[in-house]
Amino acid sequence: MPMIDTPVLRQLARTGKTGRLVAKGVPGGFVVAVGEGLDEQLLRAQRGGARKFKRLDSVASYFHTVGVRHFEVELAQWSDASLEV
């Protein structure tokens, strides 16, 4: 799947052209999807691969720092089984 990095997402947020932003639940956390359908890209981690957030509030904090004020949450594949209680 194509990837997008933080500087590009920040620029898209400044111009209001981010499209659909979704925090998608995955086992043990969340990944960020930008766009929709065939144009969907995952947020890239600095060391490669998709960036994974352990908590939803971490996703919200990240979005706030890059200038995003609205996003969706999809929990269909989310599992907290690997999180410590």
N, C-alpha and C positions, 0 to 999 in steps of 0.2 A: 504494500500500500504506500502511496506517496506520503511524504512527510513535509511539515512546515516547522520553521524554527521561530524562536521568540522575537527576534528583530522584525521579521516579516509580519508576524501576528500583531506586534505593536503598531507597525505602520498601517496595517489594515484597520485596526481599531481607531487610529487617528483620523482616517478618512471615512470611517463608517461603512467599510466594505468587507467586514468579516464574514458575512453570510451567517449561516446557522452554526452555533457553537454548542456542542453537547459534551457533557462529562459522562462518559459511558462507563458503567460499572463493569468491572472484570474481577475475577477472583482475587481478593486481597486489596482492592483499591479501585482506581479510576484512571482512564486515559481520556485525553481531550481530542475530539474530532472537530475539524473545521470544514465547513462546506456541507454539501449534500449530494447523495447519490454517487455518480461516477466521479464527481469533483471533490469528494471527501478526502481530507488529509489528516493524519494524526500528528500531534505535537511531538517534535523530536527532542530526545534527551541530548545533553551536551556530548555525551560519549557514544551517541548512536542509539538506534532503536527508539521505540515509543517511550515517552516520558510517562511514568506511572506515579500517581499520587496515592498515598495510603488513605487519606481522609478527604471528604468532600469540602471541609472548611479550608483545606490546603489549596484545592482547586479554586475556590472563591477568592482566596487571598492572592493567588497567582494572577487570576483574571483582573483583580483590582489594580495590581501593580502595572499591568500592561495596558490599562485603560478600557477594559471591557466591563460593561455594566449590566449585561443580560446574557444568561446562558440557560440551557436546558439540562436536565438530568435524566439519564436512562438507566434503570436498575435491572433490566432483564437478565443480564449475565453476572450481576454483582453477587459476591459471596464474601461474608466477613469471616469465614472459617479460619483464615490464616492470620487474622488480627489477634493480638493479645488483649485480654480483658483486664 
